[in-house]
Amino acid sequence: MDEFEKKTYEHRELELMRMTELALNTINPIIQKYNQGFSSKEDTSYRIQSTDEGN
């Protein structure tokens, strides 16, 4: 693997880690409300599925 390929791979890996952290930070509060009994299973599922729509 040459230096360019290595840097590209590392950059992609960091980007995937950033996207995963962002996703977890988005859905964790929704799951916490469900676990605390403030949200139904159906509402929780809907809210998680609709997060990509900006809700």
N, CA, C and O atoms as a Tripos MOL2 file, in Angstrom:
@<TRIPOS>MOLECULE
protein
  220   219    55     0     0
PROTEIN
NO_CHARGES

@<TRIPOS>ATOM
      1 N           0.8580   -1.1710    0.0000 N.3       1 MET1
      2 CA          0.0000    0.0000    0.0000 C.3       1 MET1
      3 C           0.9080    1.2400    0.0000 C.2       1 MET1
      4 O           1.7680    1.3920    0.8680 O.2       1 MET1
      5 N           0.7070    2.0920   -0.9570 N.am      2 ASP2
      6 CA          1.5280    3.3050   -0.9880 C.3       2 ASP2
      7 C           0.9870    4.3470   -0.0110 C.2       2 ASP2
      8 O          -0.0750    4.1630    0.5830 O.2       2 ASP2
      9 N           1.7130    5.4170    0.1440 N.am      3 GLU3
     10 CA          1.3690    6.4500    1.1380 C.3       3 GLU3
     11 C          -0.0010    7.0730    0.8690 C.2       3 GLU3
     12 O          -0.7600    7.3200    1.8060 O.2       3 GLU3
     13 N          -0.3200    7.3260   -0.3890 N.am      4 PHE4
     14 CA         -1.6120    7.9170   -0.7340 C.3       4 PHE4
     15 C          -2.7560    6.9870   -0.3400 C.2       4 PHE4
     16 O          -3.7490    7.4320    0.2360 O.2       4 PHE4
     17 N          -2.6190    5.6970   -0.6470 N.am      5 GLU5
     18 CA         -3.6590    4.7300   -0.2880 C.3       5 GLU5
     19 C          -3.8150    4.6450    1.2300 C.2       5 GLU5
     20 O          -4.9270    4.5610    1.7510 O.2       5 GLU5
     21 N          -2.6900    4.6700    1.9190 N.am      6 LYS6
     22 CA         -2.7280    4.5960    3.3800 C.3       6 LYS6
     23 C          -3.4540    5.8080    3.9560 C.2       6 LYS6
     24 O          -4.3080    5.6550    4.8280 O.2       6 LYS6
     25 N          -3.1310    6.9960    3.4860 N.am      7 LYS7
     26 CA         -3.7870    8.2190    3.9780 C.3       7 LYS7
     27 C          -5.2740    8.2060    3.6400 C.2       7 LYS7
     28 O          -6.1000    8.6170    4.4550 O.2       7 LYS7
     29 N          -5.6160    7.7380    2.4450 N.am      8 THR8
     30 CA         -7.0210    7.6600    2.0400 C.3       8 THR8
     31 C          -7.7810    6.7030    2.9490 C.2       8 THR8
     32 O          -8.8890    7.0080    3.3910 O.2       8 THR8
     33 N          -7.1890    5.5540    3.2260 N.am      9 TYR9
     34 CA         -7.8030    4.5680    4.1140 C.3       9 TYR9
     35 C          -7.9940    5.1600    5.5110 C.2       9 TYR9
     36 O          -9.0660    5.0220    6.0990 O.2       9 TYR9
     37 N          -6.9690    5.8120    6.0400 N.am     10 GLU10
     38 CA         -7.0580    6.4040    7.3780 C.3      10 GLU10
     39 C          -8.1170    7.4950    7.4290 C.2      10 GLU10
     40 O          -8.8660    7.6030    8.3990 O.2      10 GLU10
     41 N          -8.1710    8.2960    6.3830 N.am     11 HIS11
     42 CA         -9.1730    9.3580    6.3360 C.3      11 HIS11
     43 C         -10.5870    8.7700    6.3320 C.2      11 HIS11
     44 O         -11.4690    9.2560    7.0400 O.2      11 HIS11
     45 N         -10.7920    7.7320    5.5390 N.am     12 ARG12
     46 CA        -12.1150    7.0920    5.4750 C.3      12 ARG12
     47 C         -12.4800    6.4700    6.8150 C.2      12 ARG12
     48 O         -13.6270    6.5500    7.2550 O.2      12 ARG12
     49 N         -11.5060    5.8540    7.4560 N.am     13 GLU13
     50 CA        -11.7490    5.2460    8.7570 C.3      13 GLU13
     51 C         -12.1620    6.3070    9.7820 C.2      13 GLU13
     52 O         -13.1020    6.0980   10.5490 O.2      13 GLU13
     53 N         -11.4660    7.4380    9.7940 N.am     14 LEU14
     54 CA        -11.8280    8.5200   10.7030 C.3      14 LEU14
     55 C         -13.2130    9.0810   10.3920 C.2      14 LEU14
     56 O         -13.9740    9.4050   11.3040 O.2      14 LEU14
     57 N         -13.5330    9.1930    9.1270 N.am     15 GLU15
     58 CA        -14.8560    9.6970    8.7340 C.3      15 GLU15
     59 C         -15.9580    8.7400    9.1840 C.2      15 GLU15
     60 O         -17.0020    9.1870    9.6570 O.2      15 GLU15
     61 N         -15.7430    7.4370    9.0470 N.am     16 LEU16
     62 CA        -16.7310    6.4590    9.5030 C.3      16 LEU16
     63 C         -16.8920    6.5040   11.0220 C.2      16 LEU16
     64 O         -18.0040    6.3650   11.5310 O.2      16 LEU16
     65 N         -15.8000    6.6960   11.7400 N.am     17 MET17
     66 CA        -15.8830    6.8260   13.1970 C.3      17 MET17
     67 C         -16.6670    8.0720   13.5770 C.2      17 MET17
     68 O         -17.4740    8.0340   14.5050 O.2      17 MET17
     69 N         -16.4430    9.1750   12.8740 N.am     18 ARG18
     70 CA        -17.1630   10.4200   13.1490 C.3      18 ARG18
     71 C         -18.6510   10.2480   12.8790 C.2      18 ARG18
     72 O         -19.4840   10.6970   13.6660 O.2      18 ARG18
     73 N         -18.9860    9.5990   11.7680 N.am     19 MET19
     74 CA        -20.3950    9.3920   11.4210 C.3      19 MET19
     75 C         -21.0810    8.4800   12.4330 C.2      19 MET19
     76 O         -22.2400    8.7030   12.7830 O.2      19 MET19
     77 N         -20.3790    7.4610   12.9000 N.am     20 THR20
     78 CA        -20.9360    6.5550   13.8970 C.3      20 THR20
     79 C         -21.1890    7.2820   15.2150 C.2      20 THR20
     80 O         -22.2310    7.0960   15.8440 O.2      20 THR20
     81 N         -20.2410    8.1010   15.6250 N.am     21 GLU21
     82 CA        -20.4160    8.8750   16.8610 C.3      21 GLU21
     83 C         -21.5800    9.8460   16.7350 C.2      21 GLU21
     84 O         -22.3560   10.0070   17.6770 O.2      21 GLU21
     85 N         -21.7110   10.4830   15.6010 N.am     22 LEU22
     86 CA        -22.8240   11.3960   15.3720 C.3      22 LEU22
     87 C         -24.1620   10.6610   15.4480 C.2      22 LEU22
     88 O         -25.1140   11.1550   16.0530 O.2      22 LEU22
     89 N         -24.2300    9.4890   14.8350 N.am     23 ALA23
     90 CA        -25.4640    8.7010   14.8710 C.3      23 ALA23
     91 C         -25.8110    8.2990   16.3050 C.2      23 ALA23
     92 O         -26.9630    8.4090   16.7250 O.2      23 ALA23
     93 N         -24.8220    7.8400   17.0410 N.am     24 LEU24
     94 CA        -25.0780    7.4520   18.4330 C.3      24 LEU24
     95 C         -25.5120    8.6410   19.2780 C.2      24 LEU24
     96 O         -26.4030    8.5150   20.1180 O.2      24 LEU24
     97 N         -24.8920    9.7850   19.0630 N.am     25 ASN25
     98 CA        -25.2770   10.9900   19.8140 C.3      25 ASN25
     99 C         -26.6850   11.4430   19.4540 C.2      25 ASN25
    100 O         -27.3380   12.1180   20.2490 O.2      25 ASN25
    101 N         -27.1510   11.0860   18.2860 N.am     26 THR26
    102 CA        -28.5000   11.4470   17.8640 C.3      26 THR26
    103 C         -29.5470   10.5270   18.4740 C.2      26 THR26
    104 O         -30.5900   10.9920   18.9340 O.2      26 THR26
    105 N         -29.2750    9.2190   18.4820 N.am     27 ILE27
    106 CA        -30.3120    8.2860   18.9360 C.3      27 ILE27
    107 C         -30.2550    7.9660   20.4220 C.2      27 ILE27
    108 O         -31.2670    7.5540   20.9890 O.2      27 ILE27
    109 N         -29.1180    8.1400   21.0700 N.am     28 ASN28
    110 CA        -29.0310    7.8030   22.4980 C.3      28 ASN28
    111 C         -30.0360    8.5550   23.3700 C.2      28 ASN28
    112 O         -30.6390    7.9280   24.2410 O.2      28 ASN28
    113 N         -30.2510    9.8580   23.1910 N.am     29 PRO29
    114 CA        -31.2660   10.5260   24.0200 C.3      29 PRO29
    115 C         -32.6740    9.9480   23.8060 C.2      29 PRO29
    116 O         -33.4690    9.8850   24.7440 O.2      29 PRO29
    117 N         -32.9710    9.5360   22.5960 N.am     30 ILE30
    118 CA        -34.2810    8.9430   22.2960 C.3      30 ILE30
    119 C         -34.4190    7.6130   23.0300 C.2      30 ILE30
    120 O         -35.4640    7.3240   23.6130 O.2      30 ILE30
    121 N         -33.3610    6.8050   22.9990 N.am     31 ILE31
    122 CA        -33.3830    5.5090   23.6790 C.3      31 ILE31
    123 C         -33.4460    5.6910   25.1920 C.2      31 ILE31
    124 O         -34.1200    4.9230   25.8780 O.2      31 ILE31
    125 N         -32.7560    6.6930   25.7170 N.am     32 GLN32
    126 CA        -32.8090    6.9580   27.1590 C.3      32 GLN32
    127 C         -34.2260    7.2950   27.6060 C.2      32 GLN32
    128 O         -34.6690    6.8280   28.6560 O.2      32 GLN32
    129 N         -34.9370    8.0940   26.8270 N.am     33 LYS33
    130 CA        -36.3320    8.4230   27.1810 C.3      33 LYS33
    131 C         -37.1920    7.1700   27.1990 C.2      33 LYS33
    132 O         -38.0620    7.0160   28.0560 O.2      33 LYS33
    133 N         -36.9420    6.2650   26.2380 N.am     34 TYR34
    134 CA        -37.6830    4.9980   26.2160 C.3      34 TYR34
    135 C         -37.3550    4.1810   27.4680 C.2      34 TYR34
    136 O         -38.2590    3.6730   28.1330 O.2      34 TYR34
    137 N         -36.0740    4.0550   27.7860 N.am     35 ASN35
    138 CA        -35.6600    3.2640   28.9460 C.3      35 ASN35
    139 C         -36.1860    3.8390   30.2590 C.2      35 ASN35
    140 O         -36.3970    3.0980   31.2190 O.2      35 ASN35
    141 N         -36.3960    5.1420   30.3050 N.am     36 GLN36
    142 CA        -36.9260    5.7880   31.5040 C.3      36 GLN36
    143 C         -38.4530    5.7560   31.5550 C.2      36 GLN36
    144 O         -39.0550    6.2090   32.5290 O.2      36 GLN36
    145 N         -39.0750    5.2190   30.5060 N.am     37 GLY37
    146 CA        -40.5230    5.0880   30.4920 C.3      37 GLY37
    147 C         -41.2730    6.3040   29.9800 C.2      37 GLY37
    148 O         -42.4940    6.3780   30.1240 O.2      37 GLY37
    149 N         -40.5640    7.2680   29.3810 N.am     38 PHE38
    150 CA        -41.2010    8.4810   28.8890 C.3      38 PHE38
    151 C         -41.6820    8.3680   27.4450 C.2      38 PHE38
    152 O         -42.3080    9.2940   26.9280 O.2      38 PHE38
    153 N         -41.3990    7.2530   26.7960 N.am     39 SER39
    154 CA        -41.7400    7.0970   25.3850 C.3      39 SER39
    155 C         -42.1290    5.6460   25.1260 C.2      39 SER39
    156 O         -41.5420    4.7250   25.6940 O.2      39 SER39
    157 N         -43.1180    5.4550   24.2670 N.am     40 SER40
    158 CA        -43.5340    4.0940   23.9150 C.3      40 SER40
    159 C         -42.5480    3.4950   22.9130 C.2      40 SER40
    160 O         -41.7490    4.2060   22.3040 O.2      40 SER40
    161 N         -42.6190    2.1990   22.7590 N.am     41 LYS41
    162 CA        -41.7590    1.5100   21.7950 C.3      41 LYS41
    163 C         -42.0300    2.0150   20.3810 C.2      41 LYS41
    164 O         -41.0980    2.2260   19.6060 O.2      41 LYS41
    165 N         -43.2940    2.2070   20.0470 N.am     42 GLU42
    166 CA        -43.6690    2.6790   18.7120 C.3      42 GLU42
    167 C         -43.1590    4.1010   18.4660 C.2      42 GLU42
    168 O         -42.6180    4.3950   17.4000 O.2      42 GLU42
    169 N         -43.3340    4.9770   19.4520 N.am     43 ASP43
    170 CA        -42.8630    6.3540   19.3160 C.3      43 ASP43
    171 C         -41.3420    6.4000   19.2010 C.2      43 ASP43
    172 O         -40.7950    7.1490   18.3920 O.2      43 ASP43
    173 N         -40.6760    5.6040   20.0060 N.am     44 THR44
    174 CA        -39.2160    5.5490   19.9600 C.3      44 THR44
    175 C         -38.7390    5.0820   18.6000 C.2      44 THR44
    176 O         -37.8290    5.6710   18.0170 O.2      44 THR44
    177 N         -39.3470    4.0320   18.1010 N.am     45 SER45
    178 CA        -38.9820    3.5160   16.7830 C.3      45 SER45
    179 C         -39.2070    4.5590   15.6970 C.2      45 SER45
    180 O         -38.3640    4.7430   14.8190 O.2      45 SER45
    181 N         -40.3410    5.2350   15.7590 N.am     46 TYR46
    182 CA        -40.6490    6.2750   14.7670 C.3      46 TYR46
    183 C         -39.6320    7.4100   14.8330 C.2      46 TYR46
    184 O         -39.1440    7.8750   13.8030 O.2      46 TYR46
    185 N         -39.3150    7.8520   16.0450 N.am     47 ARG47
    186 CA        -38.3770    8.9710   16.1900 C.3      47 ARG47
    187 C         -36.9870    8.6050   15.6900 C.2      47 ARG47
    188 O         -36.3160    9.4330   15.0730 O.2      47 ARG47
    189 N         -36.5490    7.3870   15.9450 N.am     48 ILE48
    190 CA        -35.2310    6.9650   15.4600 C.3      48 ILE48
    191 C         -35.2260    6.8860   13.9350 C.2      48 ILE48
    192 O         -34.2780    7.3280   13.2870 O.2      48 ILE48
    193 N         -36.2850    6.3250   13.3740 N.am     49 GLN49
    194 CA        -36.3520    6.1980   11.9040 C.3      49 GLN49
    195 C         -36.4700    7.5390   11.2220 C.2      49 GLN49
    196 O         -36.0360    7.6860   10.0790 O.2      49 GLN49
    197 N         -37.0470    8.5220   11.8890 N.am     50 SER50
    198 CA        -37.2530    9.8230   11.2440 C.3      50 SER50
    199 C         -36.1040   10.8030   11.5050 C.2      50 SER50
    200 O         -36.1710   11.9470   11.0550 O.2      50 SER50
    201 N         -35.0560   10.3870   12.2180 N.am     51 THR51
    202 CA        -33.9550   11.3070   12.5030 C.3      51 THR51
    203 C         -33.2410   11.7620   11.2340 C.2      51 THR51
    204 O         -32.6760   12.8560   11.2090 O.2      51 THR51
    205 N         -33.2570   10.9530   10.1930 N.am     52 ASP52
    206 CA        -32.5850   11.3520    8.9490 C.3      52 ASP52
    207 C         -33.3860   12.4120    8.1990 C.2      52 ASP52
    208 O         -32.8970   12.9830    7.2250 O.2      52 ASP52
    209 N         -34.6120   12.6790    8.6460 N.am     53 GLU53
    210 CA        -35.4380   13.6860    8.0010 C.3      53 GLU53
    211 C         -35.3680   15.0210    8.7300 C.2      53 GLU53
    212 O         -36.0700   15.9670    8.3700 O.2      53 GLU53
    213 N         -34.5300   15.0980    9.7430 N.am     54 GLY54
    214 CA        -34.3660   16.3550   10.4790 C.3      54 GLY54
    215 C         -35.3680   16.5530   11.5900 C.2      54 GLY54
    216 O         -35.5240   17.6780   12.0630 O.2      54 GLY54
    217 N         -36.0550   15.5150   12.0320 N.am     55 ASN55
    218 CA        -37.0390   15.6170   13.1110 C.3      55 ASN55
    219 C         -36.3660   15.4190   14.4580 C.2      55 ASN55
    220 O         -37.0300   15.4680   15.4930 O.2      55 ASN55
@<TRIPOS>BOND
     1     1     2 1
     2     2     3 1
     3     3     4 2
     4     3     5 am
     5     5     6 1
     6     6     7 1
     7     7     8 2
     8     7     9 am
     9     9    10 1
    10    10    11 1
    11    11    12 2
    12    11    13 am
    13    13    14 1
    14    14    15 1
    15    15    16 2
    16    15    17 am
    17    17    18 1
    18    18    19 1
    19    19    20 2
    20    19    21 am
    21    21    22 1
    22    22    23 1
    23    23    24 2
    24    23    25 am
    25    25    26 1
    26    26    27 1
    27    27    28 2
    28    27    29 am
    29    29    30 1
    30    30    31 1
    31    31    32 2
    32    31    33 am
    33    33    34 1
    34    34    35 1
    35    35    36 2
    36    35    37 am
    37    37    38 1
    38    38    39 1
    39    39    40 2
    40    39    41 am
    41    41    42 1
    42    42    43 1
    43    43    44 2
    44    43    45 am
    45    45    46 1
    46    46    47 1
    47    47    48 2
    48    47    49 am
    49    49    50 1
    50    50    51 1
    51    51    52 2
    52    51    53 am
    53    53    54 1
    54    54    55 1
    55    55    56 2
    56    55    57 am
    57    57    58 1
    58    58    59 1
    59    59    60 2
    60    59    61 am
    61    61    62 1
    62    62    63 1
    63    63    64 2
    64    63    65 am
    65    65    66 1
    66    66    67 1
    67    67    68 2
    68    67    69 am
    69    69    70 1
    70    70    71 1
    71    71    72 2
    72    71    73 am
    73    73    74 1
    74    74    75 1
    75    75    76 2
    76    75    77 am
    77    77    78 1
    78    78    79 1
    79    79    80 2
    80    79    81 am
    81    81    82 1
    82    82    83 1
    83    83    84 2
    84    83    85 am
    85    85    86 1
    86    86    87 1
    87    87    88 2
    88    87    89 am
    89    89    90 1
    90    90    91 1
    91    91    92 2
    92    91    93 am
    93    93    94 1
    94    94    95 1
    95    95    96 2
    96    95    97 am
    97    97    98 1
    98    98    99 1
    99    99   100 2
   100    99   101 am
   101   101   102 1
   102   102   103 1
   103   103   104 2
   104   103   105 am
   105   105   106 1
   106   106   107 1
   107   107   108 2
   108   107   109 am
   109   109   110 1
   110   110   111 1
   111   111   112 2
   112   111   113 am
   113   113   114 1
   114   114   115 1
   115   115   116 2
   116   115   117 am
   117   117   118 1
   118   118   119 1
   119   119   120 2
   120   119   121 am
   121   121   122 1
   122   122   123 1
   123   123   124 2
   124   123   125 am
   125   125   126 1
   126   126   127 1
   127   127   128 2
   128   127   129 am
   129   129   130 1
   130   130   131 1
   131   131   132 2
   132   131   133 am
   133   133   134 1
   134   134   135 1
   135   135   136 2
   136   135   137 am
   137   137   138 1
   138   138   139 1
   139   139   140 2
   140   139   141 am
   141   141   142 1
   142   142   143 1
   143   143   144 2
   144   143   145 am
   145   145   146 1
   146   146   147 1
   147   147   148 2
   148   147   149 am
   149   149   150 1
   150   150   151 1
   151   151   152 2
   152   151   153 am
   153   153   154 1
   154   154   155 1
   155   155   156 2
   156   155   157 am
   157   157   158 1
   158   158   159 1
   159   159   160 2
   160   159   161 am
   161   161   162 1
   162   162   163 1
   163   163   164 2
   164   163   165 am
   165   165   166 1
   166   166   167 1
   167   167   168 2
   168   167   169 am
   169   169   170 1
   170   170   171 1
   171   171   172 2
   172   171   173 am
   173   173   174 1
   174   174   175 1
   175   175   176 2
   176   175   177 am
   177   177   178 1
   178   178   179 1
   179   179   180 2
   180   179   181 am
   181   181   182 1
   182   182   183 1
   183   183   184 2
   184   183   185 am
   185   185   186 1
   186   186   187 1
   187   187   188 2
   188   187   189 am
   189   189   190 1
   190   190   191 1
   191   191   192 2
   192   191   193 am
   193   193   194 1
   194   194   195 1
   195   195   196 2
   196   195   197 am
   197   197   198 1
   198   198   199 1
   199   199   200 2
   200   199   201 am
   201   201   202 1
   202   202   203 1
   203   203   204 2
   204   203   205 am
   205   205   206 1
   206   206   207 1
   207   207   208 2
   208   207   209 am
   209   209   210 1
   210   210   211 1
   211   211   212 2
   212   211   213 am
   213   213   214 1
   214   214   215 1
   215   215   216 2
   216   215   217 am
   217   217   218 1
   218   218   219 1
   219   219   220 2
@<TRIPOS>SUBSTRUCTURE
     1 MET1         2 RESIDUE 1 A MET
     2 ASP2         6 RESIDUE 1 A ASP
     3 GLU3        10 RESIDUE 1 A GLU
     4 PHE4        14 RESIDUE 1 A PHE
     5 GLU5        18 RESIDUE 1 A GLU
     6 LYS6        22 RESIDUE 1 A LYS
     7 LYS7        26 RESIDUE 1 A LYS
     8 THR8        30 RESIDUE 1 A THR
     9 TYR9        34 RESIDUE 1 A TYR
    10 GLU10       38 RESIDUE 1 A GLU
    11 HIS11       42 RESIDUE 1 A HIS
    12 ARG12       46 RESIDUE 1 A ARG
    13 GLU13       50 RESIDUE 1 A GLU
    14 LEU14       54 RESIDUE 1 A LEU
    15 GLU15       58 RESIDUE 1 A GLU
    16 LEU16       62 RESIDUE 1 A LEU
    17 MET17       66 RESIDUE 1 A MET
    18 ARG18       70 RESIDUE 1 A ARG
    19 MET19       74 RESIDUE 1 A MET
    20 THR20       78 RESIDUE 1 A THR
    21 GLU21       82 RESIDUE 1 A GLU
    22 LEU22       86 RESIDUE 1 A LEU
    23 ALA23       90 RESIDUE 1 A ALA
    24 LEU24       94 RESIDUE 1 A LEU
    25 ASN25       98 RESIDUE 1 A ASN
    26 THR26      102 RESIDUE 1 A THR
    27 ILE27      106 RESIDUE 1 A ILE
    28 ASN28      110 RESIDUE 1 A ASN
    29 PRO29      114 RESIDUE 1 A PRO
    30 ILE30      118 RESIDUE 1 A ILE
    31 ILE31      122 RESIDUE 1 A ILE
    32 GLN32      126 RESIDUE 1 A GLN
    33 LYS33      130 RESIDUE 1 A LYS
    34 TYR34      134 RESIDUE 1 A TYR
    35 ASN35      138 RESIDUE 1 A ASN
    36 GLN36      142 RESIDUE 1 A GLN
    37 GLY37      146 RESIDUE 1 A GLY
    38 PHE38      150 RESIDUE 1 A PHE
    39 SER39      154 RESIDUE 1 A SER
    40 SER40      158 RESIDUE 1 A SER
    41 LYS41      162 RESIDUE 1 A LYS
    42 GLU42      166 RESIDUE 1 A GLU
    43 ASP43      170 RESIDUE 1 A ASP
    44 THR44      174 RESIDUE 1 A THR
    45 SER45      178 RESIDUE 1 A SER
    46 TYR46      182 RESIDUE 1 A TYR
    47 ARG47      186 RESIDUE 1 A ARG
    48 ILE48      190 RESIDUE 1 A ILE
    49 GLN49      194 RESIDUE 1 A GLN
    50 SER50      198 RESIDUE 1 A SER
    51 THR51      202 RESIDUE 1 A THR
    52 ASP52      206 RESIDUE 1 A ASP
    53 GLU53      210 RESIDUE 1 A GLU
    54 GLY54      214 RESIDUE 1 A GLY
    55 ASN55      218 RESIDUE 1 A ASN
